[in-house]
Amino acid sequence: MSNWGRFTRMQLVPSPTRVGSPSEPFVAPLRLSASRGGLGLELYSPLALGPLQVSQLRIGLPNLRFPLDLSGGVQSFRHRRGTLQHLQLRCATRPLCDWLEQIWRGALGGLLQAPELWPTPDGLQIGLLGHAGALAFDLLWAPDDAACRLIVDNARGSDEVGVPLGVALTLMDAAWSAAAQRSGRCYRLVDLGSLVLRSVLPAVGVRVPEASQGRVSQLRFDAQQLICSVDPALTQPLLSEHTLRRIDFCALVQRADDHLAAGDVEAARAEYLAALERAPRHPEIARQIAQIDVAVGGRNHAALGLLKETVVLRNAGALAGALLAEAGDIAGAREAFDHAVRGEPYAPLAAFWLLQLARMESEGSARLDALDRAVARAPSVAQVRRARLVARASLGEVTAVLADAQHLEAAAHGARARHEELCLAANALLEAGRLAPAGQLFERALRYLPDDPQATLGLAQAFIAAGQQRRALALLERAIALSTAKQQINIDALIELGRILAVQMGDLPQAIARVREVPSEELRASEARALEAGWLAQLGDLAGASLAYARLRQAAELHPPPNPAQVAKWLIEASRFELEQEDVFAAERHAAIALKLSPRDPQLQVEYRDVAAKLAKERRAERS
C-alpha cells in the first residue's frame, strides 16, 4: 500500500485570520434580528470555510435586560455568549472535488482528473481515476444528535488498486483526520455546529455561541450543492435500514479495519477471520478476506473457495470474475464482470473491469468486443483506448487504429504526451506489419519531439520493413547520435544499422564495429555476438569468430535470454562452426548450453547426441 504520509494534509478547520486592530472599524456579515421572541444575530452574507459555505446562521442572545440600547448595532453584542438557533452549511460539489484533488493528487499513481462525487439516498459516492487504475466508494451520512458520522462503505477498485477499502480509508484519513475521529471505517465529526463556528466566528470578531444542543440534519443535494443544517429544533433523522445495518457492522469489524488502514494486511485478515467466526458466512467479511488474499498474491484458490461458501459468485462482482477466470471458468467470469459493470455508476471503474475481462479473453474478437464496451462506457479514459488500439492493430484494423490514435493525440496535453501516444500507435502497427501507416505516425510523432531517438528508430524500422534500407540508414545513424548525446546506448539501432551495413552495403568491418558496441549485459547481446561471429567467419577471421561465439555462450549462461529458442539456434550454429574447426570440446559445450535453453527441441537433441558421440570417440582415441 502506498505511503500517504507524503500527501499535503489540508485541514477541514483552517487557521482563523484575526480581525483588524481596535482602531479599525468592525465589519462582519451579521446583523441584529428578532428571533424566536428575543434578540439575536443573523448572518446576511455567506462565510467561506475551505470548500464549505456557512449560508445561514442565527444566534440567540439570552439573558438580556430591557430596555436595550441598539444604537451600537452588532458591535455592542458580538462578545456576548449566545446559543445556536440555526446553522446551514452548503458545499458545491466542484469546489469540494477540487479541494480533495489537492490532497489526493498522488493517489493511484497520480490522479488523472479531479475526483468525482455524486449523491445517493444514504449519502455520497466518490470516484477516483489515476494512472494505476480506478477506485470508488460510498460515504454514508449518519447524523447522531450534535455529531455526524461518515461511514466508508462498498469500496471497490480495479485489479491494480490492491485492497480498495484500505486505500479508501487512507484517503479519508488524509482528508478528515484533522477534524474527525476515526473508529474502523466510521469517521465521527463531534459537535459539528461548534466545530464549524469555532472556525469562522473568531475570524470576524464574534464570540462562538453554545452549539452542543444543535442536531445535525440529513444531507440534501440541490443544484449541485450538498446542504445540511444544525438546529436544536430538529428531530432525530430517520436513518435507512442499510445505514443502520452498516453502523452495527462497523463495530463488528472495527479492529480489522483499523489494521487495514494502518497497512497491516495480515493482522487485518486475522481480525476479519475472527469477525467471520462471530458472524458466520457474512458476505461482506468474506469478500474483504478474499480481496486481501488476492492482493497479497498466491492465495487465489483460498479466496475463491471462501467466496463460494458465502455468496453467489455471479453476483460477487469483478473480484469473483477474476478468480473464476483464473480457475478456467471464462463463462462464469464473463457473467460476474457483466453483473459488476451493469451495477457500477462510476464509468472509469466499469471501463477498467471491462479491460480486465478483455485481458482474459483468448479470442481476438471477444477481446475487442470487451474493449469496445469499455471505450463506450468511458471514452475519456486513455488506458482502455490504448488497449483497444493495440487489439485493433493485431487484427489489422488500420483505419480504426488511426481513429483511436487521433483521439489519444487530441486528448493528450503537451508535446511529449502527444508524441508518446503517437509512438504507441505506430509501434503497434509496426509489430502488426502495417508499415506505411506506422511510418506516417512515426513521422507525425517526430513533429512534436524531433530529437527523440526511439521515434527516429521506429521510423527507420518502418523503412527497413518496407525494403527502403538506404532511407533507414541515415535515420539509424541519427538515432544512435541522439542516444549518445543523452549518454545512452541505442541497442536496437546499433543492431539494425549493422545488418544494413553488412547485407545491403557489404561493409562487414563497419558492421562488426557497430554490433561490438552492444554491451554483454544487454538483452540483445546474444544476437549481437552471433552476428559478429558470422561476419568474422565471412571475412576469414576464424579465431575472431570462435572468440565471438564463446562470448555468445557466456552471455547466454550469465544472463537468461528473453528468446531462449532463438539463442539455442545461434549456439547450434556455433557448435557446427567449431566442428568445422575440429574443436569438438568447444562444439560440445555450445550444443550443451543450446539444449539447456531449449530442452524439448528434437533437432537440438539430435545435434547434441552427434556432438557428444564425436567427443566420446575422440576421448577414447586419446586414451588408447
Secondary structure as GFF3:
##gff-version 3
##sequence-region A 1 624
A	DSSP	three_ten_helix	4	6	.	.	.	ID=ss1
A	DSSP	beta_strand	30	35	.	.	.	ID=ss2
A	DSSP	beta_strand	38	43	.	.	.	ID=ss3
A	DSSP	beta_strand	47	49	.	.	.	ID=ss4
A	DSSP	beta_strand	52	60	.	.	.	ID=ss5
A	DSSP	three_ten_helix	73	76	.	.	.	ID=ss6
A	DSSP	beta_strand	83	92	.	.	.	ID=ss7
A	DSSP	alpha_helix	93	104	.	.	.	ID=ss8
A	DSSP	three_ten_helix	107	109	.	.	.	ID=ss9
A	DSSP	beta_strand	116	120	.	.	.	ID=ss10
A	DSSP	beta_strand	123	130	.	.	.	ID=ss11
A	DSSP	beta_strand	133	144	.	.	.	ID=ss12
A	DSSP	beta_strand	147	157	.	.	.	ID=ss13
A	DSSP	alpha_helix	164	176	.	.	.	ID=ss14
A	DSSP	beta_strand	181	183	.	.	.	ID=ss15
A	DSSP	beta_strand	186	189	.	.	.	ID=ss16
A	DSSP	alpha_helix	192	200	.	.	.	ID=ss17
A	DSSP	three_ten_helix	202	204	.	.	.	ID=ss18
A	DSSP	beta_strand	215	216	.	.	.	ID=ss19
A	DSSP	beta_strand	220	222	.	.	.	ID=ss20
A	DSSP	beta_strand	225	231	.	.	.	ID=ss21
A	DSSP	alpha_helix	241	252	.	.	.	ID=ss22
A	DSSP	alpha_helix	254	261	.	.	.	ID=ss23
A	DSSP	alpha_helix	265	278	.	.	.	ID=ss24
A	DSSP	alpha_helix	283	296	.	.	.	ID=ss25
A	DSSP	alpha_helix	300	310	.	.	.	ID=ss26
A	DSSP	three_ten_helix	313	315	.	.	.	ID=ss27
A	DSSP	alpha_helix	317	326	.	.	.	ID=ss28
A	DSSP	alpha_helix	330	342	.	.	.	ID=ss29
A	DSSP	alpha_helix	347	360	.	.	.	ID=ss30
A	DSSP	alpha_helix	364	377	.	.	.	ID=ss31
A	DSSP	alpha_helix	382	394	.	.	.	ID=ss32
A	DSSP	alpha_helix	398	411	.	.	.	ID=ss33
A	DSSP	alpha_helix	415	431	.	.	.	ID=ss34
A	DSSP	alpha_helix	435	448	.	.	.	ID=ss35
A	DSSP	alpha_helix	453	465	.	.	.	ID=ss36
A	DSSP	alpha_helix	469	485	.	.	.	ID=ss37
A	DSSP	alpha_helix	491	499	.	.	.	ID=ss38
A	DSSP	pi_helix	500	504	.	.	.	ID=ss39
A	DSSP	alpha_helix	508	515	.	.	.	ID=ss40
A	DSSP	alpha_helix	525	539	.	.	.	ID=ss41
A	DSSP	alpha_helix	542	558	.	.	.	ID=ss42
A	DSSP	alpha_helix	564	580	.	.	.	ID=ss43
A	DSSP	alpha_helix	584	597	.	.	.	ID=ss44
A	DSSP	alpha_helix	602	623	.	.	.	ID=ss45
###
